[in-house]
Amino acid sequence: MLFFCKVFSTHEIWKWRCVFASSHRQCLRKLLGRNDYCSQVFSVGDIFEKIFKRLDLPPIQEKHWLIFFEKLRAQLSTSISLINALRQMADMPFNHSLQYFIAKAIDRLSNGFYMYPLLSDPRLNLGQQSIKLLQSAEVGGYLPQALERLIELMHLQQKIRKQMLQSLIYPTCVLVTIVVFLLLMSSFLLPQFEAFFIQQSIPINDFLSFLFHSNRHLGKVFMIAGVGFCGLYLWMKTKKISVQNGLNRLLSHWFPSFKYTLFAMNLAELLENQIPLLECLTLAAENLPKKFSVDKMSVALSNGIRLSMALEDLPEDFSHVLQTSEVDNRLIQNLRQLSADYYKRYENQLLGLSKWLEPVSILLMALILFLAVACLFYPLLQVFQSMKFEL
């Protein structure tokens, strides 16, 4: 492979040189053997990859990541290195995006670099918390344990998503039924009534005039709503926000218990792998609400303040457990118990919300149907009132 290198030669002059080598590492070794110190190196393949970037690769879905992490954990459990595990997985039937990622990861690891910088690619569709956890695990040497925790977290999120989708089935069916009924009424029934009133010269009162006038512009309203939804969809695509992620963000904003669940889970895992407390707190604080300041907590810990006092904005029961844990030296075990307790609390809040969705949907449908029936029968009533019956 041909490499282009910017080197500082023995004559103290910066020059560009071409070197044939099988890898970046071999290229650097050849330059050092000539007493040339390299400041920049790239290959012909890097140039073509930069020009023809693989934009055609679709984002990796969470279910594919879950399968990949489970297989990687199984490979690492046999005490083989990460690069050998990835080489054995290279021939597995993954999708094109994951195969491309595996090939790039093997290339980086074979050249002596870490794998985690590849995870920041937006096409990989990995959350920042997962990237931070894998980065710390790869550098700290506890990648199998981190994969175990990440798989557990993904299963937890899938369970929550499944519960929410099940809760939204009924409201979605109600909404679709209402929209279809309104479209049929607006497209066929009300125009027929309006034409009949005009043909028979039946007087049209203010309510009917407003109803027929609104119906003539209802198509524009649906068109504006469609354009708005398309604009929202394009904006979410630009910001790389899926409907599921948006729903998760909304729920986590309404019910912060899940954020405390993730915070306690990740902090316990990082502390168990003997990561310094300040670094553990910085990584785990990604899940805390926005009112928490990492800089403020870092300054407090640097000044010798205890962890429970540095996290002063935590819920009262959470803070009390931390204070007790600092006394009996059971911080990791109690953090995991807190994570389980707060998840149960979040699950109960979610179930409580889902119980309200069905009656609210029924009331909404009843209201819409009442208005629709009123709009249909009032013109009929007006027709009967305009008729003169003779005995």
Secondary structure, 3 states (H helix, E strand, C coil): CEEEEEEECCCCCEEEEEEECCCHHHHHHHHHHCCCEEEEEEEHHHHHHHHCCCCCCCCCCHHHHHHHHHHHHHHHCCCCCHHHHHHHHCCCCCCHHHHHHHHHHHHHHHCCCCCHHHHHCHHHCCCHHHHHHHHHHHHHCCHHHHHHHHHHHHHHHHHHHHHHHHHHHHHHHHHHHHHHHHHHHHHHHHHHHHHHHHHCCCCCCHHHHHHHHHHHCHHHHHHHHHHHHHHHHHHHHHCCCCHHHHHHHHHHHHCCHHHHHHHHHHHHHHHHCCCCHHHHHHHHHHHCCCCCCHHHHHHHHHCCCCHHHHCCCCCHHHHHHHHHHHHHCCHHHHHHHHHHHHHHHHHHHHHHHHHHHHHHHHHHHHHHHHHHHHHHHHHHHHHHHHCCCCC
